[in-house]
């Protein structure tokens, strides 16, 4: 099987800029490669001694180190590669995530696997914008924050798979909460360092460092540095698929959220439309690793990232895992036909 995957990869690289007949060949080979990978893809209730690392099976304790090597290798070119791979669309997806989050004055937010700060910076700026318009009176209405929407399902986009949002759960008023803050948590020190550099280069963020904006090294599966019920909201964008024990990470997300707190996950997911899926697979396997080799000097790491997407549970399975961790009103919205999915849930108690 390993030799077959290597042959598929080599053929795809040769075909990615060929004639129409070559492109059709790439589509066929991409489908074969994905099927080979999906034969390994499971999400068992009882952890196996091995776990997927792309299309390979490795010892569970090895995966953290292997993923660490990948992100240490690509950290300096991570943001540029995101722009190239998604043709800039990742920026729109992250904007959509923050829009759905609805940051409010005084909100305390945790962004996990957020190394370079793309989501965290957006959230902090949205919090500060909300605080700039905060009424000064203590009698002002309660914020439209996590768990306190004035109407069921507020913030969900049309067509999303969404249960009714819970009411209540946030105490106090905007004017009594003080200034909000954002913590960026990531297991990889090099990714965090890239995030700090970006923050220092932006005047509004540089003055927030250490107070309104913190960078903390930590593993999503175990976050002892954060107390129970200490955050109003939690996001993880394009990071959960790299976590070894995803169920443990979800339990930790639930633990650190306050009652009424909101969980949002943005991740590459499963494309259901066959023609789009074939095109997407061909692009992923033929083009993305090659771009990684040319720009980041690391084709292998981007081959892993492409494979890891195919190993991640589909939208419904992942929603079920979020519910199993204790979240309520769990739902998701497909973006670009399921290339990306945004899952959400609430901690009620």
C-alpha positions in Angstrom: 0.0 0.0 0.0 2.9 2.4 0.8 4.4 1.8 -2.6 1.1 2.4 -4.3 0.7 5.7 -2.5 4.2 6.8 -3.5 3.5 5.9 -7.1 0.3 7.8 -7.1 2.0 10.9 -5.7 4.8 10.7 -8.3 2.3 10.4 -11.1 0.2 13.3 -9.9 3.2 15.6 -9.7 4.0 14.8 -13.4 0.4 15.3 -14.5 -0.5 18.5 -12.6 0.3 20.8 -15.6 -0.4 18.4 -18.5 -3.0 18.0 -21.2 -6.7 17.4 -20.7 -6.1 13.7 -20.9 -3.4 14.0 -18.3 -5.8 15.9 -16.1 -8.3 13.1 -16.3 -5.6 10.7 -15.4 -4.8 12.9 -12.4 -8.4 12.8 -11.3 -8.4 9.0 -11.4 -5.2 8.7 -9.5 -6.3 11.2 -6.9 -9.4 9.2 -6.3 -7.4 6.1 -5.9 -5.0 7.8 -3.5 -7.9 9.1 -1.4 -9.5 5.7 -1.3 -6.3 4.2 -0.1 -6.0 6.7 2.6 -9.7 6.5 3.7 -9.3 2.7 4.2 -7.2 3.7 7.3 -9.6 6.4 8.5 -11.5 5.5 11.7 -12.6 7.4 14.8 -13.1 4.6 17.4 -14.7 5.0 20.8 -11.7 3.1 22.4 -8.3 4.6 21.4 -6.2 2.2 19.2 -2.5 1.9 20.0 -1.9 3.5 16.6 -3.3 6.7 15.0 -3.3 8.2 11.5 -0.5 10.5 10.5 -1.7 11.4 7.0 -2.2 8.0 5.3 0.4 6.4 7.6 -0.4 4.6 10.9 2.0 5.5 13.7 2.1 4.9 17.4 -0.1 7.4 19.2 2.7 8.8 21.3 4.7 9.5 18.1 2.1 11.7 16.4 2.6 14.8 18.5 6.3 14.9 17.6 5.7 14.2 13.9 3.1 17.0 13.7 5.5 19.2 15.6 8.2 18.6 13.0 5.7 19.5 10.2 4.7 22.9 11.7 8.2 23.8 12.8 9.3 23.2 9.2 6.5 25.4 7.6 6.1 28.0 10.3 8.0 30.8 8.6 6.0 30.4 5.3 2.7 29.2 6.8 0.7 32.4 6.1 2.0 32.8 2.6 1.2 29.2 1.9 -2.3 29.6 3.2 -2.9 32.4 0.7 -1.5 30.4 -2.2 -3.2 27.2 -1.4 -6.6 28.7 -0.9 -6.2 31.6 -3.3 -6.8 33.9 -0.4 -10.1 32.3 0.6 -8.9 31.3 4.0 -9.2 35.0 5.0 -12.9 35.0 4.1 -13.5 31.8 6.0 -11.8 33.2 9.1 -13.8 36.4 8.8 -16.9 34.3 8.6 -15.9 32.4 11.8 -15.4 35.7 13.8 -18.7 37.0 12.4 -20.5 33.9 13.7 -18.7 34.3 17.1 -20.2 37.7 17.6 -17.4 39.2 19.9 -18.8 41.4 22.6 -17.3 44.0 25.1 -15.3 42.4 27.8 -15.2 38.9 26.2 -12.4 36.6 27.2 -11.5 34.3 24.3 -9.3 31.3 23.8 -8.0 30.5 20.3 -6.4 27.0 20.3 -3.9 25.9 17.6 -3.8 29.6 16.7 -0.1 30.0 16.4 0.3 32.8 13.8 -2.7 34.7 15.2 -4.9 35.0 12.2 -8.1 34.3 14.1 -7.0 35.7 17.4 -6.1 39.1 16.0 -9.5 39.3 14.2 -11.3 38.4 17.5 -9.4 40.9 19.6 -10.0 43.7 17.1 -13.7 42.9 17.0 -13.8 43.0 20.8 -12.1 46.4 20.9 -14.5 47.7 18.3 -17.5 46.5 20.3 -16.0 48.1 23.5 -15.6 51.4 21.7 -19.3 51.5 21.1 -20.2 50.2 24.6 -22.9 52.2 26.4 -21.7 53.7 29.6 -24.9 53.1 31.5 -25.1 50.1 33.8 -28.7 49.7 32.7 -27.8 49.0 29.1 -29.2 45.8 27.6 -27.3 42.5 27.9 -24.8 41.8 25.1 -25.5 39.6 22.1 -22.7 37.3 23.4 -22.4 33.5 23.6 -25.6 31.9 24.9 -27.5 35.2 25.3 -28.9 35.8 21.9 -32.2 37.7 21.7 -33.6 35.3 19.1 -33.2 31.6 18.5 -30.5 30.7 16.1 -29.0 34.2 15.9 -25.8 34.3 14.0 -26.4 31.2 12.0 -26.3 31.5 8.2 -29.2 30.4 6.0 -28.9 26.8 5.1 -26.7 25.8 8.0 -27.3 22.6 9.9 -28.2 24.3 13.2 -30.3 23.5 16.2 -31.9 26.4 18.1 -29.4 28.4 20.1 -29.8 28.3 23.9 -30.9 31.4 25.8 -29.3 32.8 28.8 -26.0 31.8 30.4 -24.1 35.1 30.4 -24.2 37.1 33.6 -23.8 40.8 34.0 -23.9 43.6 31.4 -21.5 45.0 28.8 -20.6 48.0 30.9 -19.7 45.9 34.0 -17.3 43.5 32.2 -14.2 45.6 31.8 -11.8 45.1 28.8 -11.8 41.8 27.0 -8.8 39.7 26.2 -7.6 36.9 23.8 -5.2 34.1 24.5 -3.5 32.3 21.6 -2.6 28.8 22.5 -0.5 26.5 20.4 1.7 23.4 20.9 4.4 24.7 18.6 6.8 27.3 19.8 7.9 28.3 16.3 4.3 29.0 15.2 3.8 31.1 18.3 6.9 33.1 17.6 5.6 33.9 14.1 2.4 35.1 15.7 4.3 37.4 18.1 6.3 38.8 15.2 3.1 39.7 13.4 1.6 41.3 16.6 4.7 43.4 17.1 4.5 44.6 13.5 0.9 45.9 14.0 0.7 49.0 16.2 -2.7 48.2 17.7 -1.7 44.7 18.6 1.8 45.5 19.9 0.4 47.6 22.7 -1.9 44.7 23.7 0.9 42.1 24.1 1.0 40.6 27.6 -2.3 42.2 28.7 -5.1 42.0 26.1 -3.2 39.5 23.9 -1.2 36.6 25.3 0.6 33.7 23.6 0.7 30.5 25.5 2.4 27.2 24.6 0.0 24.3 25.3 -1.5 21.1 24.1 -5.2 21.2 23.2 -5.6 17.8 24.8 -4.6 19.0 28.2 -4.7 22.7 29.3 -3.8 22.8 33.0 -2.7 26.4 32.7 -6.3 27.5 32.3 -8.9 27.3 35.1 -12.3 25.7 34.8 -14.9 28.1 33.3 -12.5 30.8 32.5 -13.4 31.8 28.9 -16.5 33.1 27.2 -15.6 31.5 23.9 -13.2 29.0 22.3 -12.1 28.7 18.6 -9.9 26.2 16.8 -9.3 26.9 13.1 -7.7 24.3 10.8 -6.0 22.7 13.8 -8.2 20.0 15.3 -7.3 17.4 12.6 -3.7 17.5 13.8 -4.6 16.6 17.4 -4.0 13.0 18.4 -6.9 12.7 21.0 -9.6 14.9 19.6 -12.1 13.7 22.2 -9.8 14.9 25.0 -9.4 18.2 23.2 -13.1 18.7 23.1 -13.5 17.8 26.8 -10.9 20.4 27.6 -12.7 23.0 25.4 -15.9 22.3 27.4 -14.0 22.5 30.7 -12.4 25.9 30.2 -15.6 27.5 28.9 -18.0 29.4 31.2 -21.6 28.3 31.3 -23.2 29.8 28.2 -19.8 29.8 26.5 -19.5 29.1 22.8 -17.3 26.6 20.9 -16.5 27.2 17.2 -14.4 25.0 15.0 -13.4 25.7 11.4 -11.9 22.8 9.6 -11.4 21.2 6.2 -14.1 18.6 5.8 -15.9 16.2 3.4 -17.1 17.3 0.0 -20.3 15.5 -0.9 -20.7 16.4 -4.5 -18.8 13.8 -6.6 -17.6 16.1 -9.4 -16.4 18.8 -7.0 -14.8 16.2 -4.8 -12.8 14.8 -7.7 -11.5 18.2 -8.8 -10.7 19.1 -5.2 -8.8 15.8 -4.6 -6.9 16.3 -7.9 -5.9 19.9 -6.9 -5.0 18.8 -3.4 -2.7 16.0 -4.3 -1.2 17.3 -7.5 -0.8 21.0 -6.8 -0.6 21.7 -3.1 2.5 19.6 -2.2 4.2 20.9 -5.3 3.6 24.5 -4.2 4.9 23.6 -0.8 8.1 22.3 -2.3 8.6 25.5 -4.4 7.6 28.1 -1.8 8.4 26.4 1.6 11.0 24.0 0.4 9.0 21.2 2.0 6.8 19.1 -0.2 6.5 16.2 2.3 4.9 18.4 5.0 2.2 19.6 2.6 1.6 16.0 1.4 0.8 15.2 5.1 -1.5 18.2 5.4 -3.4 17.1 2.4 -3.7 13.6 3.6 -4.7 14.6 7.1 -7.8 16.3 5.6 -9.0 13.0 4.2 -8.5 11.3 7.5 -10.7 13.7 9.4 -14.2 12.6 10.4 -17.0 13.9 8.2 -19.4 16.7 9.3 -22.0 14.5 11.0 -19.5 12.3 12.8 -17.5 15.3 14.0 -20.8 17.0 15.2 -21.5 13.8 17.2 -18.1 13.9 18.8 -18.8 17.5 19.9 -22.1 16.5 21.4 -20.4 13.6 23.2 -18.0 16.1 24.9 -21.1 17.8 26.5 -21.9 20.6 24.1 -25.5 21.4 23.3 -27.2 23.0 20.3 -24.5 21.5 18.1 -24.6 22.2 14.4 -22.5 23.0 11.4 -22.4 25.0 8.2 -20.8 23.8 5.0 -18.6 26.3 3.1 -17.7 25.9 -0.5 -19.6 22.6 -0.8 -18.0 21.1 2.3 -14.4 21.9 1.5 -14.6 23.6 4.8 -17.1 23.2 7.6 -17.8 25.5 10.6 -19.1 23.5 13.6 -20.5 25.2 16.7 -21.9 24.3 20.1 -22.7 25.8 23.5 -21.7 24.8 27.1 -24.9 25.1 29.1 -23.6 24.2 32.5 
